[in-house]
């Protein structure tokens, strides 16, 4: 289930060093994803009221971020294999912080699009490059099973921003974005001190080209993950707006999003643990099933806040785990250049992300509800799960 370890250049790191590195990885995802990406979900209702735009424009604005993620994922995949991942990752963290804080003072549509696009580019770089550093060091030390906690950084950022929003009910979106930028800066500074101290890892020797079964699995995994990007992002973008409209309560929506983040903190570790028992491919497929159910429950919740909270928790428990397991499985399908495949798989995912909110926003604009877009997203997620099942290699026992 885990990425193949690279040959060590130095003595294996101690447990304390690994914990610091893992904490830095978690914090980096909190900055790039939990704050830089998903704080938009939380502030969207306030931004719409203050700036006067509807769900159609909101979808395009979200799509700009995910289009940037697509560009960043491809850029990460095509960095020279011998190039250290640390320098570009730290530069991306600085840019992620800057684009988050800048949203506090920007109102012009073209500037909003530009900031969200750049934020998407750097979030993909952080995801791919920091994962490469963290996974490789954990694998060298024989602690690859710890990597499940890495993706929990997404949930940590969501919890932090949700708690800040609940602490200031009715706060302007500009105030929130400035505060989010300050938190991102503090977390980035801590990440930089740890990541900069990581030794360079040697380039792994090229492995033989994968067989036909691996090529088939690779293509199906990319298609499956693309559908996941298309489906999950609709719920991740509009769940707060949907619950706020259904419950007529901004605080209920914020609590819903906080619960998504809390569950997301444990998502990677949970599905990784399941994968050790059932096999990584089986665990990944079940995560798709659970996510489909979560969106269905959200649609059925109606005025029931309790059911909406159950749906939110189940949704939060799935999407980071799907990302982690896909990133863990992909390198084994192209061992001669794992960074390239990680970039391509993430790029396929982000292409789906860029399309999803635009389509869902247009559907909401036409129907006056986010329900049709959420229903379509559930179908996409279910289709992604079916392709994932088809992608299982000929031998798919526990990894």
C-alpha positions in Angstrom: 0.0 0.0 0.0 2.9 2.3 0.7 5.4 3.9 -1.8 8.5 1.9 -2.5 11.3 3.0 -0.2 14.3 4.7 -1.8 17.8 3.7 -0.8 18.9 5.7 2.3 21.6 8.3 1.9 22.1 8.7 5.7 21.3 6.8 8.9 17.6 6.2 9.3 15.9 9.0 11.2 14.9 8.6 14.8 11.3 8.4 15.9 11.4 11.9 17.3 12.7 13.2 13.9 10.0 11.4 12.1 7.3 12.8 14.3 8.6 16.3 13.7 8.7 15.6 9.9 5.2 14.2 10.0 3.9 17.1 12.0 5.4 19.5 9.4 3.7 17.5 6.6 0.4 17.7 8.4 0.8 21.5 9.0 1.8 22.0 5.3 -1.5 20.4 4.1 -3.4 22.4 6.7 -2.0 25.6 5.0 -2.4 24.5 1.4 -5.6 22.5 1.5 -7.4 23.0 4.8 -7.0 26.8 4.7 -5.8 27.7 1.2 -8.4 25.6 -0.6 -11.3 24.8 1.8 -11.7 28.0 3.7 -13.4 29.2 0.5 -16.2 26.7 1.2 -16.6 28.2 4.7 -16.5 31.8 3.6 -18.6 31.4 0.5 -22.0 32.4 1.9 -20.6 35.6 3.4 -18.6 36.4 0.2 -21.8 36.0 -1.9 -23.7 38.4 0.4 -20.9 41.0 0.6 -19.7 40.8 -3.1 -23.1 40.1 -4.6 -22.4 37.1 -6.7 -24.5 33.9 -7.2 -23.8 30.2 -7.4 -22.8 30.4 -11.0 -19.9 32.8 -10.4 -19.1 30.9 -7.2 -18.7 27.7 -9.3 -16.4 29.5 -11.8 -14.3 30.9 -8.9 -13.9 27.4 -7.4 -13.1 26.1 -10.8 -10.2 28.6 -11.1 -8.7 27.2 -8.0 -8.9 23.6 -9.3 -7.6 24.6 -12.7 -4.6 26.0 -10.9 -4.3 22.7 -9.0 -4.2 20.9 -12.4 -1.3 23.1 -13.6 0.5 22.6 -10.3 0.1 18.9 -10.4 1.6 18.6 -13.8 4.4 20.9 -12.9 5.2 18.7 -9.9 5.2 15.6 -12.0 7.6 17.1 -14.6 10.2 18.5 -12.2 13.5 16.8 -12.9 13.7 13.6 -10.8 17.1 14.6 -9.4 15.6 18.0 -8.2 15.1 18.2 -4.4 11.4 18.6 -3.5 12.1 20.7 -0.4 12.9 24.1 -2.1 9.9 24.2 -4.4 7.6 23.0 -1.6 8.8 25.9 0.7 8.3 28.5 -2.0 4.8 27.1 -2.6 4.0 27.4 1.1 5.0 31.0 1.1 2.8 31.7 -2.0 -0.1 29.8 -0.5 0.0 32.0 2.6 0.2 35.2 0.5 -2.7 34.3 -1.7 -4.9 33.4 1.3 -4.2 36.7 3.1 -4.6 38.7 -0.1 -8.3 37.6 -0.4 -8.9 40.0 2.6 -8.3 43.0 0.4 -9.4 41.9 -3.1 -12.9 42.3 -4.6 -12.3 42.7 -8.3 -13.5 39.5 -10.1 -10.3 39.2 -12.2 -8.1 39.5 -9.1 -10.2 36.9 -7.3 -9.8 34.5 -10.2 -6.1 35.1 -10.3 -5.6 34.6 -6.6 -7.6 31.4 -6.5 -5.8 30.1 -9.6 -2.3 30.7 -8.0 -3.6 29.2 -4.7 -4.5 26.0 -6.7 -1.1 25.8 -8.4 0.8 26.0 -5.1 -1.5 23.6 -3.2 -0.9 20.9 -5.8 2.9 21.5 -5.5 2.7 21.2 -1.8 0.6 18.0 -1.9 2.9 16.2 -4.3 6.3 17.4 -3.2 5.8 17.3 0.6 4.2 13.9 0.3 7.3 12.7 -1.6 9.6 13.9 1.2 7.5 12.5 4.1 6.6 9.2 2.5 10.2 8.5 1.5 11.6 9.2 4.9 9.0 7.2 6.6 9.6 4.3 4.3 13.4 4.4 4.9 12.8 4.2 8.6 10.3 1.3 8.3 7.4 3.5 9.4 5.4 3.7 6.2 2.3 2.9 8.2 2.5 6.3 9.8 1.8 8.0 6.5 -2.0 7.8 7.0 -1.7 10.7 9.4 -0.2 13.0 6.8 -3.4 13.6 4.9 -5.1 14.5 8.2 -3.6 18.0 7.7 -6.5 18.7 5.4 -8.9 18.1 8.2 -6.8 20.1 10.7 -7.0 23.2 8.5 -10.7 22.8 8.2 -11.2 22.4 11.9 -9.0 25.5 12.6 -10.9 27.7 10.2 -14.3 26.4 11.3 -13.5 27.1 14.9 -12.3 30.6 14.1 -15.5 31.3 12.1 -17.7 30.0 15.0 -15.8 32.2 17.4 -16.7 35.3 15.4 -20.3 34.8 14.2 -21.2 37.3 11.5 -17.6 38.3 10.8 -16.9 39.8 7.4 -15.2 37.4 5.0 -12.3 39.9 4.6 -11.7 39.7 8.4 -11.7 35.9 8.2 -9.3 35.7 5.3 -6.8 38.0 7.0 -7.0 35.8 10.1 -6.6 32.7 8.1 -3.6 34.2 6.4 -1.9 34.9 9.8 -2.5 31.3 10.9 -1.1 30.0 7.6 2.0 32.1 8.0 2.7 30.8 11.5 2.2 27.2 10.4 4.4 27.7 7.3 7.2 29.1 9.4 7.1 25.9 11.5 7.1 23.7 8.5 10.0 25.5 6.9 12.3 24.9 9.9 11.7 21.1 9.7 11.6 20.6 6.0 14.7 22.6 5.3 16.7 20.3 7.6 15.8 17.1 5.7 18.7 15.5 3.9 18.6 15.0 0.2 17.5 11.5 -0.9 19.2 9.7 -3.8 17.4 9.1 -7.1 16.2 5.6 -7.3 17.5 3.4 -10.1 15.1 2.9 -12.9 13.0 -0.2 -12.7 11.8 -2.3 -15.6 8.8 -1.0 -17.5 5.5 -2.2 -15.9 3.7 -5.0 -17.6 0.4 -4.7 -19.4 -1.7 -5.3 -16.2 0.1 -2.4 -14.5 -0.6 -0.1 -17.5 -4.2 -1.1 -17.4 -4.5 -0.5 -13.7 -2.7 2.8 -14.1 -5.2 4.1 -16.7 -8.2 2.9 -14.7 -6.8 4.4 -11.5 -6.4 7.8 -13.2 -9.9 7.7 -14.6 -11.3 6.6 -11.3 -9.5 9.4 -9.5 -10.6 11.9 -12.1 -14.3 11.0 -11.4 -13.6 11.4 -7.7 -12.3 14.9 -8.3 -15.4 15.7 -10.3 -17.8 14.3 -7.8 -16.4 15.0 -4.3 -15.5 18.6 -5.0 -19.1 19.5 -5.6 -20.0 18.4 -2.1 -16.8 19.9 -0.7 -17.5 23.3 -2.3 -21.2 23.6 -1.7 -22.0 21.6 1.5 -21.9 24.7 3.7 -24.1 26.7 1.3 -26.5 23.8 1.0 -26.8 23.2 4.8 -27.1 26.9 5.4 -30.0 27.1 3.0 -31.7 24.0 4.3 -31.2 24.8 8.0 -31.5 28.6 7.7 -28.6 28.8 10.1 -25.0 29.9 9.4 -23.8 28.4 12.7 -25.3 25.0 11.8 -23.5 25.1 8.5 -20.2 26.0 10.2 -20.6 23.1 12.7 -21.3 20.8 9.8 -18.0 21.8 8.1 -16.1 21.5 11.4 -17.4 18.0 11.7 -16.2 17.3 8.1 -12.7 18.5 9.2 -12.6 16.5 12.4 -13.5 13.3 10.6 -11.0 14.1 7.9 -8.1 14.3 10.4 -8.5 10.5 11.0 -9.5 9.5 7.5 -6.1 8.5 6.1 -5.2 6.5 9.2 -8.6 4.7 9.2 -8.6 3.6 5.6 -4.9 2.7 5.8 -5.6 0.5 8.8 -8.5 -1.1 6.9 -6.2 -1.6 3.9 -3.7 -3.6 6.0 -6.5 -6.0 6.8 -8.3 -6.3 3.5 -5.8 -5.0 0.9 -5.2 -1.5 -0.3 -7.3 -1.8 -3.4 -10.3 -3.2 -1.5 -10.0 -0.4 1.1 -9.9 2.3 -1.6 -13.0 0.8 -3.2 -15.0 0.8 0.0 -14.0 4.4 0.6 -15.7 5.3 -2.7 -18.8 3.4 -1.6 -18.9 5.2 1.8 -18.5 8.6 0.1 -21.4 7.9 -2.3 -23.5 7.1 0.7 -22.5 10.3 2.5 -23.6 12.5 -0.4 -26.9 10.5 -0.6 -27.5 11.1 3.1 -26.8 14.8 2.7 -29.5 15.0 0.0 -32.0 13.0 2.2 -31.3 15.1 5.3 -33.6 17.9 4.4 -34.3 19.9 7.6 -32.8 17.2 9.8 -29.6 18.6 11.2 -28.7 15.3 12.9 -28.7 13.5 9.5 -26.7 16.3 7.9 -24.1 15.9 10.6 -23.9 12.2 10.0 -23.5 12.8 6.3 -20.8 15.4 7.0 -18.8 13.1 9.3 -19.0 10.2 6.7 -17.9 12.6 3.9 -15.0 13.9 6.0 -13.9 10.4 6.7 -13.6 9.5 3.0 -12.1 12.1 0.8 -8.6 12.5 2.4 -8.4 8.7 2.6 -9.1 8.3 -1.0 -6.4 10.8 -1.9 -3.9 9.1 0.4 -4.5 5.6 -0.8 -4.4 6.7 -4.5 -1.1 8.5 -3.9 0.2 5.4 -2.1 -0.9 2.9 -4.8 0.2 5.0 -7.8 4.0 4.7 -7.4 3.8 0.9 -7.5 2.2 1.1 -11.0 5.1 3.1 -12.4 8.2 2.5 -10.2 10.7 3.8 -12.8 9.3 7.4 -12.2 6.8 7.6 -9.4 6.9 11.4 -9.2 5.7 11.6 -12.8 2.8 9.3 -12.2 1.9 11.1 -9.0 1.7 14.3 -10.9 -0.4 12.8 -13.7 -2.8 11.1 -11.4 -3.2 14.3 -9.3 -3.6 16.2 -12.6 -6.5 14.0 -13.7 -8.1 14.5 -10.3 -7.7 18.2 -10.5 -9.1 18.3 -14.0 -12.3 16.8 -12.6 -12.2 19.3 -9.8 -12.0 22.2 -12.2 -15.1 21.0 -14.1 -17.3 19.9 -11.2 -18.1 23.3 -9.5 -18.7 25.1 -12.8 -21.3 22.5 -13.8 -22.8 22.3 -10.3 -22.9 26.1 -10.0 -24.8 26.4 -13.3 -27.2 23.7 -12.3 -27.9 25.6 -9.0 -28.3 28.8 -10.9 -30.9 27.2 -13.1 -32.8 25.2 -10.5 -32.4 27.5 -7.4 -30.9 24.6 -5.4 -27.6 22.7 -5.0 -29.5 19.4 -4.8 -29.2 18.5 -8.5 -25.5 19.1 -8.5 -25.0 17.0 -5.4 -27.1 14.2 -6.9 -24.9 14.3 -10.0 -21.8 14.3 -7.8 -23.0 11.1 -6.1 -23.3 9.4 -9.5 -19.7 10.4 -10.5 -18.3 9.1 -7.2 -20.1 5.8 -7.7 -18.7 5.5 -11.2 -15.3 6.2 -9.9 -15.7 3.4 -7.4 -16.7 1.0 -10.1 -13.6 1.9 -12.2 -11.5 1.5 -9.0 -12.8 -2.0 -8.6 -11.9 -2.7 -12.3 -8.4 -1.4 -11.7 -7.5 -4.0 -9.1 -4.3 -5.7 -10.3 -4.3 -9.4 -10.9 -2.9 -9.9 -7.4 -4.4 -7.5 -4.9 -3.9 -9.0 -1.5 -3.0 -6.9 1.5 0.0 -4.6 0.9 
